[in-house]
Amino acid sequence: MNSLGRRATGGLLVLPFLWLTWSVGGGPTGSPPKVVASTAGPILQVSPPAPGSDHPTRPARPGYLAPPDPIRPQTLPALPRAGHWQPLVIIHGQTAVRAAFLRPEAQFTSDRIGVAWVNQRLVTVALHPGDTTPGGSGLSQPSQVPGSQRDRLLATFNSGFLMSASRGGYWQNGTSVIPLRRGAASMVFYRDGHLDVVRWSDASPQRNVAAVRQNLTLLVDHGRVTPEVGSASWGATLGGGTYVWRSAVGVRSDGALVFAVGPSLSARTLANILRDAGAVRAMELDINPAWTNFMTYAHPRRGVAVPHMLTSDAQPNPYRYLQPSSRDFVAVLAR
């Protein structure tokens, strides 16, 4: 094992990444507690993976998924290594989670967007309701990652808007909290543990569906940015600005998930990043700095999950999903 990594129980290896908090002028203003990592220029870097972990001997091991192509820079000149994927979580020699970083717009020189890639062949994905959003009772999942699952916990990320603003519904294991809307962008969680992103068309979920969480309309469909990106409203932002903290999730043609989060993002730039990360369908999730986040978890000992945030969020709370959460969220567990 690389000395910079933290080995988890069950053969998991979580590779730490450097946290930086940037001032308006682009210099680091401080760092929360972190494990050691390294940087190469202004793009965040993680420790290198164990040799050969991305290229197993033939025949390929079960669960292997080829590394994605780098994400095209959104602005030129591109920073060194911008958009290049780096392993974050390795399971038995296979990469389960990767990260890439890039600038959102030319005018925001100090901002960095984090993009995560998740190999769904190696993980299961579940929706957890929040105590306030969606609220209600009788749902099948708790409002936090339960202790019994923390040894398998690889990552978590935020879900969508408050239900009153989502223009869509919430359905989980037979319970309809808010009616599903035809045509709404939808995260569909299946009983076999995989997640898809679709434009909802069914009147009611099929028997193989565990949960549906809707939010606005699709950002990307059939691998193209949708016309709605230029015409629809994409949330009530702080101060009414266009370029704010945003997040989105998409699914690639190979079944992998991609999740983007960061500051100074318009809906169009967010859509462009997801498309360029290979998403064939993608949807915006929550916005504004209090609600956008992606965390991976190290496991220094059995029963303990230590979160590490992908981005230097303005209002971080990395433990938010290890305690009762007011808002719904998505948990990624090792299969």
C-alpha positions in Angstrom: 0.0 0.0 0.0 1.2 3.5 -0.8 2.2 5.2 2.5 0.0 8.1 1.8 -3.2 6.0 1.6 -5.5 4.9 4.4 -6.5 1.2 4.2 -10.0 0.4 5.1 -11.6 -2.8 6.3 -12.6 -5.2 3.6 -9.7 -4.4 1.3 -10.6 -0.8 0.6 -8.0 1.9 0.0 -9.0 5.5 0.2 -6.4 7.9 -1.2 -6.4 11.3 0.5 -6.4 14.6 -1.4 -5.2 18.0 -0.5 -7.6 20.5 0.9 -7.1 24.2 0.0 -9.2 27.2 0.9 -8.7 30.0 -1.6 -9.0 33.7 -1.1 -10.2 36.1 -3.7 -6.7 36.6 -4.8 -6.1 32.9 -5.3 -3.8 32.2 -2.4 -4.4 29.6 0.3 -5.9 31.0 3.5 -5.9 27.9 5.6 -6.5 24.2 5.8 -8.6 22.0 8.0 -7.1 18.9 9.5 -6.0 16.6 6.7 -3.8 13.7 5.8 -0.6 14.3 3.8 -0.9 14.7 0.0 0.9 16.6 -2.7 0.2 19.2 -5.3 1.4 19.9 -8.8 0.7 23.5 -9.6 -2.7 24.9 -8.8 -4.6 21.6 -9.6 -5.4 19.5 -6.6 -3.5 16.1 -6.6 -4.0 12.9 -4.7 -1.5 10.2 -3.9 -0.7 7.8 -6.8 -2.5 4.5 -6.8 -0.8 1.2 -6.2 1.1 0.1 -9.4 -1.1 -1.7 -11.9 -4.3 -1.1 -10.1 -5.9 0.5 -13.3 -4.7 -2.2 -15.6 -5.3 -5.7 -14.1 -3.8 -8.7 -15.7 -6.0 -10.3 -18.4 -8.7 -11.5 -18.2 -9.9 -8.3 -16.5 -11.1 -8.8 -12.9 -14.8 -8.7 -12.2 -16.0 -5.1 -11.8 -13.2 -3.6 -13.9 -14.2 -0.5 -15.8 -11.8 1.3 -18.2 -10.6 4.7 -17.0 -12.5 7.6 -18.6 -10.9 10.1 -20.9 -9.8 13.5 -19.3 -12.4 16.2 -19.2 -11.9 18.9 -21.7 -10.9 22.2 -20.1 -13.7 24.7 -19.9 -11.4 27.7 -20.4 -8.0 28.4 -22.0 -5.2 28.4 -21.3 -5.7 25.2 -19.4 -4.0 24.6 -16.1 -1.5 21.7 -16.0 -3.4 18.3 -15.4 -6.8 20.0 -15.4 -9.5 17.5 -16.0 -7.2 14.5 -15.6 -8.6 11.7 -13.4 -6.9 10.6 -10.2 -7.9 7.5 -8.2 -9.6 8.2 -4.8 -10.9 4.8 -3.6 -9.6 1.4 -4.6 -11.3 -1.9 -3.8 -9.2 -5.0 -4.1 -7.0 -3.4 -6.7 -9.9 -1.9 -8.7 -10.6 1.8 -8.8 -14.1 2.6 -7.4 -13.9 6.4 -7.2 -11.8 8.9 -9.2 -11.6 12.7 -9.0 -10.7 15.4 -11.5 -10.4 19.2 -11.0 -10.7 22.1 -13.4 -11.6 25.8 -13.6 -15.2 26.7 -14.3 -14.8 30.0 -16.2 -11.9 32.2 -17.3 -12.9 35.1 -15.0 -12.8 32.9 -11.9 -9.1 32.1 -11.8 -8.9 30.9 -8.2 -12.0 28.6 -8.3 -11.7 24.8 -8.8 -14.5 22.4 -9.7 -14.4 18.9 -8.4 -15.7 16.0 -10.5 -16.1 12.5 -9.2 -16.4 9.3 -11.2 -18.0 6.2 -9.6 -17.7 2.7 -10.9 -21.2 1.2 -10.3 -19.9 -2.3 -10.9 -18.1 -2.1 -7.6 -20.6 -0.2 -5.4 -24.3 0.0 -4.4 -26.0 3.4 -4.2 -28.9 4.3 -1.9 -31.1 7.4 -1.2 -31.4 8.5 2.4 -34.3 10.8 3.3 -33.8 13.9 5.4 -35.8 14.7 8.5 -37.0 17.9 6.8 -36.5 17.1 3.1 -38.6 15.2 2.2 -39.8 14.8 5.8 -42.6 12.4 6.5 -42.4 9.1 8.2 -42.4 5.4 7.3 -39.6 5.6 4.8 -37.3 2.6 4.5 -33.9 4.4 5.0 -32.7 6.4 8.0 -31.7 10.0 7.8 -28.0 9.1 8.4 -25.6 6.4 7.3 -26.3 3.7 10.0 -23.4 2.3 12.0 -23.8 -1.1 10.5 -22.9 0.2 7.1 -20.0 2.4 7.9 -17.3 -0.2 7.2 -18.6 -0.3 3.6 -19.2 3.4 3.2 -17.1 4.9 0.3 -18.8 8.2 -0.5 -21.8 10.4 0.0 -23.2 13.4 -2.0 -26.0 15.8 -1.7 -29.4 15.3 -3.3 -31.8 18.0 -4.7 -33.6 21.1 -3.8 -36.2 21.5 -1.0 -39.3 19.6 -2.3 -41.3 22.9 -2.6 -38.7 24.1 -5.1 -37.8 20.9 -6.9 -40.7 20.9 -9.4 -40.8 17.1 -8.8 -41.6 14.3 -6.4 -40.1 11.9 -4.0 -41.0 8.2 -3.8 -39.3 5.5 -1.7 -40.1 1.8 -1.3 -43.9 2.2 -2.0 -44.3 5.5 -0.1 -45.1 8.6 -2.1 -44.1 11.7 -0.1 -44.6 14.0 -3.1 -46.2 12.8 -6.3 -43.8 12.1 -9.2 -44.0 14.5 -12.1 -43.9 13.2 -15.7 -41.0 14.8 -17.6 -39.0 15.7 -14.5 -35.3 14.9 -14.2 -35.1 11.9 -11.9 -32.5 9.9 -9.9 -33.9 6.4 -10.1 -32.4 4.0 -7.4 -32.9 0.3 -8.3 -33.2 -2.6 -5.8 -30.0 -4.1 -7.2 -28.1 -1.1 -6.0 -27.5 0.9 -9.1 -28.6 4.5 -9.9 -29.8 5.9 -13.2 -30.7 9.5 -14.3 -33.7 9.7 -16.5 -36.5 12.0 -17.7 -39.4 10.5 -15.9 -42.1 9.0 -18.0 -43.8 6.2 -16.0 -46.9 6.9 -14.1 -45.7 4.8 -11.2 -42.3 3.1 -10.4 -41.7 -0.5 -11.5 -41.2 -3.3 -9.0 -37.4 -3.2 -9.4 -37.2 0.5 -8.3 -36.3 1.3 -4.7 -36.6 5.1 -4.8 -37.1 8.1 -7.2 -35.9 11.6 -6.4 -36.9 14.3 -8.9 -35.4 17.8 -9.4 -36.1 20.3 -12.2 -35.4 19.1 -15.8 -32.4 17.3 -17.4 -29.2 19.3 -18.0 -27.9 16.7 -20.5 -29.9 14.2 -22.5 -28.6 11.8 -25.2 -25.1 13.2 -24.6 -26.2 16.8 -25.4 -26.9 19.9 -23.4 -30.7 20.3 -23.3 -32.4 23.5 -24.7 -33.9 24.0 -21.2 -30.4 25.0 -19.9 -30.8 28.3 -21.7 -34.4 29.0 -20.8 -35.4 27.4 -17.5 -34.9 28.6 -14.0 -32.1 26.8 -12.2 -32.8 27.7 -8.6 -33.0 30.5 -6.1 -29.4 31.5 -5.7 -27.9 33.6 -2.9 -28.0 37.2 -4.0 -29.7 36.3 -7.2 -26.4 35.5 -9.0 -25.9 33.2 -11.9 -22.4 31.9 -10.9 -22.8 30.1 -7.6 -22.1 26.8 -5.9 -23.9 24.1 -7.8 -23.9 20.3 -8.1 -25.1 17.8 -10.6 -25.1 14.0 -11.2 -25.0 12.1 -14.5 -24.7 8.6 -15.9 -22.3 7.6 -18.6 -22.9 5.0 -21.4 -20.6 2.6 -19.5 -22.8 2.8 -16.4 -20.4 4.9 -14.3 -21.7 7.9 -12.4 -20.2 11.4 -12.7 -20.8 14.1 -10.0 -19.7 17.7 -10.3 -19.6 20.3 -7.5 -18.0 23.7 -7.1 -18.3 27.5 -7.0 -18.9 30.0 -9.7 -21.0 27.7 -11.9 -23.8 28.6 -14.2 -26.3 26.0 -15.2 -24.7 25.9 -18.7 -21.1 25.5 -17.5 -22.3 22.7 -15.1 -24.0 21.0 -18.0 -20.9 21.3 -20.2 -18.7 19.8 -17.5 -21.1 16.8 -17.1 -21.3 16.3 -20.9 -17.6 16.5 -21.2 -17.1 14.0 -18.4 -19.1 11.6 -20.6 -22.6 11.9 -19.1 -25.3 10.8 -21.5 -28.0 12.1 -19.1 -27.5 14.5 -16.2 -29.5 16.6 -13.8 -28.8 19.5 -11.4 -29.0 18.7 -7.7 -28.7 21.2 -4.9 -27.1 24.7 -5.1 -25.6 27.3 -2.8 -22.6 26.6 -0.4 -24.5 25.2 2.5 -25.9 22.2 0.6 -23.4 21.1 -2.1 -20.8 18.4 -1.2 -19.1 15.2 -2.1 -17.2 13.2 0.5 -15.2 10.0 0.5 -14.4 8.0 3.6 -11.3 6.5 5.1 -11.6 3.6 7.6 -8.7 3.7 10.2 -10.4 1.0 12.2 -13.5 -1.2 12.1 -16.8 0.7 12.6 -15.2 4.2 12.0 -15.7 6.3 8.8 -13.6 9.5 8.5 -14.9 11.9 5.8 -12.7 13.8 3.4 -14.4 16.5 1.2 -13.7 16.7 -2.5 -13.8 20.5 -2.6 -12.9 23.2 -0.2 -16.6 24.0 0.5 -17.4 27.5 1.8 -19.5 26.0 4.6 -18.1 22.5 5.2 -19.6 19.9 7.6 -18.0 16.6 6.5 -19.8 14.7 9.2 -23.3 15.8 8.1 -24.4 12.4 6.9 -22.9 10.5 9.8 -25.5 12.1 12.0 -29.2 12.8 11.4 -29.5 15.0 8.3 -32.2 17.5 7.6 -31.8 17.0 3.8 -31.9 13.8 1.8 -28.6 12.5 0.4 -27.0 9.7 -1.5 -24.7 7.0 0.0 -22.2 4.9 -2.0 -21.3 1.6 -0.4 -18.9 -1.2 -1.4 -20.8 -4.2 -2.9 
